[in-house]
Amino acid sequence: MKAAIVEIEGASPLSFSKYYEVPKKEGEKNADYEERTWKERMHYNDEGYVIIPPMALKNCLTNAAKYLSERIEGEGKKTWTKKFEAGLMVVDPIVLSIKKEDVQGERLLVPADGTRGGTTRVPRIFPKIESWSGKAKFFIVDESIATTQGGKVFERHLDVAGKFIGLLRFRPSQNGYYGRFNVKSIEYIEE
């Protein structure tokens, strides 16, 4: 099986909105609770380093395949989407070089029910990292993804994923502009 070690670099800030449950302290006001717990919206490892989850990376690439809907040459109307969905795995997160406690927050008024355009708004703090980069290992189970057109199919989808799909909160595929990235290098290896 082939694997691709992909180095990416943020082209816009990265922000998080992970669901979390932290019990409120007795008598704690909503604003105090938000101030105390907002960093729990980030994904982080046991050492406290912020991470980009593996499924965020995989979903970014499969969403790029859906977005492009490129047909597979010689296979009629079949597109690359199903091959990217079933034939690609990411099992390890990207570990960023910043610790949870060093991340700054972005204060926003957001819809209380999480629905865009909602009329009732509440203050929230979202983790925001201005500058970020890292390496991810994509396991390419369906090798046609990496071998067709000399790897250009995989590379083109990855490029589109970084420019038009993005990662995490307020990404381009969700009407935002955070989470965009540039591909710095791709190294193919045999696993």
WOZIRA-V855117 format. One record per helix or strand of 2 or more residues. SS is the DSSP state (h for helix, s for strand). FROM is the first residue (numbers start at 1). TO is the last residue. If there is no record, write none. Layout:
ss->{SS & SS}
from->{FROM & FROM}
to->{TO & TO}
This chain:
ss->{s & s & h & s & h & h & s & s & h & s & s & s & h & h & s}
from->{2 & 14 & 30 & 49 & 54 & 81 & 88 & 94 & 100 & 104 & 121 & 133 & 144 & 172 & 181}
to->{10 & 15 & 41 & 52 & 68 & 86 & 89 & 99 & 102 & 111 & 129 & 140 & 165 & 174 & 190}
